[in-house]
Amino acid sequence: MTLIQREGEGWRLAWDAGRHPFSVLIGGEGWAAELNEAEAFSLRDGLSDLIAQHRQLIDQLMPEEAIELELEREGWWICLDGDRQGWTLRVMLSPESGQRAIEGSWSREAAAGFTAALAQLHGQP
């Protein structure tokens, strides 16, 4: 059984592979939501792609310049908004009709810790 529990200032992540169907909990300042593994892995992969894009672009940004990167994939809308020093993160899940939706965000301080913890989820649904 896989069990991960991580949290920091303004973020939380828990994964209990034995819980079905919603085995992953994500949270930010004042909110939390449960995801199934497919949703969690899709979020992880989307965030990884946006962070890689940000890393490729930061050397091209002026010190006072900001950038906003967005990605839509598998029901997720993910937005990374920041500058050379860091970024905030916003996400929305809009799944198929009749299913729940999720919206959340992480501050600049919390976003890096949350995404690092989420990257620790290994495997595919």
C-alpha positions as CSV (number, residue, x, y, z in Angstrom):
1,M,0.0,0.0,0.0
2,T,1.3,3.4,-1.0
3,L,0.9,6.1,1.6
4,I,2.3,9.7,1.3
5,Q,1.5,12.5,3.7
6,R,3.2,15.9,3.2
7,E,2.3,19.4,4.2
8,G,3.8,22.8,4.6
9,E,2.8,26.4,5.1
10,G,-0.3,26.8,2.9
11,W,-0.4,23.4,1.2
12,R,-1.2,19.7,1.9
13,L,-0.9,16.5,0.0
14,A,-1.9,13.0,1.0
15,W,-2.1,9.8,-1.0
16,D,-3.5,6.5,0.2
17,A,-3.6,4.0,-2.7
18,G,-5.9,1.8,-0.6
19,R,-8.7,4.4,-0.7
20,H,-11.0,4.2,-3.7
21,P,-12.0,6.0,-5.7
22,F,-10.6,9.3,-4.2
23,S,-7.2,8.3,-3.0
24,V,-5.4,11.7,-3.3
25,L,-6.1,14.7,-1.2
26,I,-4.7,18.1,-2.2
27,G,-5.2,21.3,-0.3
28,G,-4.2,24.9,0.0
29,E,-4.9,27.8,2.4
30,G,-8.5,27.1,3.7
31,W,-9.5,24.5,1.2
32,A,-8.9,20.8,0.3
33,A,-10.3,18.4,-2.3
34,E,-10.1,14.7,-3.0
35,L,-8.9,13.4,-6.4
36,N,-8.9,10.0,-8.0
37,E,-5.5,8.8,-9.2
38,A,-6.0,9.6,-12.8
39,E,-6.9,13.2,-11.9
40,A,-3.9,13.4,-9.6
41,F,-1.4,12.0,-12.1
42,S,-2.8,14.4,-14.8
43,L,-2.4,17.3,-12.5
44,R,1.2,16.2,-11.6
45,D,2.1,15.9,-15.3
46,G,0.5,19.2,-16.3
47,L,2.3,21.0,-13.5
48,S,5.6,19.4,-14.5
49,D,5.2,20.6,-18.1
50,L,4.4,24.2,-16.9
51,I,7.3,24.3,-14.5
52,A,9.6,23.1,-17.3
53,Q,8.3,25.8,-19.6
54,H,8.9,28.4,-16.8
55,R,12.5,27.2,-16.4
56,Q,13.1,27.6,-20.1
57,L,11.8,31.1,-20.1
58,I,13.1,32.7,-16.9
59,D,16.5,33.6,-18.4
60,Q,14.6,35.6,-21.1
61,L,12.6,37.6,-18.5
62,M,13.7,41.1,-17.4
63,P,14.0,41.3,-13.5
64,E,10.7,43.3,-13.3
65,E,8.9,41.2,-16.0
66,A,6.1,38.8,-15.1
67,I,4.8,35.8,-17.0
68,E,1.6,33.8,-17.0
69,L,1.6,30.2,-18.4
70,E,-1.6,28.3,-18.8
71,L,-2.3,24.7,-19.7
72,E,-5.6,22.8,-20.4
73,R,-5.4,19.1,-20.3
74,E,-7.8,16.2,-19.3
75,G,-10.3,18.5,-17.6
76,W,-7.6,20.6,-15.8
77,W,-7.0,24.2,-16.3
78,I,-3.6,25.0,-14.7
79,C,-2.1,28.5,-14.4
80,L,1.4,29.4,-13.3
81,D,1.8,33.1,-12.7
82,G,5.1,34.6,-11.7
83,D,8.5,36.0,-12.5
84,R,12.1,35.0,-12.3
85,Q,12.0,34.5,-8.6
86,G,8.9,32.3,-8.2
87,W,5.2,31.8,-9.0
88,T,1.7,31.3,-7.7
89,L,-0.5,28.5,-8.9
90,R,-4.2,28.2,-9.7
91,V,-6.0,25.1,-10.8
92,M,-9.5,24.2,-11.9
93,L,-10.9,20.7,-12.6
94,S,-13.9,20.7,-14.9
95,P,-14.7,17.0,-15.5
96,E,-17.5,15.3,-17.4
97,S,-21.0,16.4,-16.9
98,G,-22.5,15.2,-13.6
99,Q,-19.2,15.0,-11.7
100,R,-17.8,17.4,-9.2
101,A,-15.5,20.3,-10.1
102,I,-12.6,21.7,-8.1
103,E,-10.9,25.1,-7.9
104,G,-7.9,25.9,-5.8
105,S,-4.8,28.0,-5.6
106,W,-1.4,28.2,-3.8
107,S,0.6,31.3,-2.9
108,R,4.1,31.8,-4.1
109,E,5.5,30.4,-0.9
110,A,3.3,27.3,-1.0
111,A,3.3,26.5,-4.7
112,A,6.9,25.2,-4.9
113,G,6.5,22.9,-1.9
114,F,3.2,21.6,-3.2
115,T,4.5,20.8,-6.7
116,A,7.6,19.2,-5.3
117,A,5.5,16.9,-3.1
118,L,3.1,16.1,-6.0
119,A,6.0,15.1,-8.2
120,Q,6.7,12.3,-5.7
121,L,3.5,10.5,-6.8
122,H,4.8,7.8,-9.0
123,G,3.0,5.5,-11.3
124,Q,0.2,5.8,-13.7
125,P,-3.5,5.1,-13.1
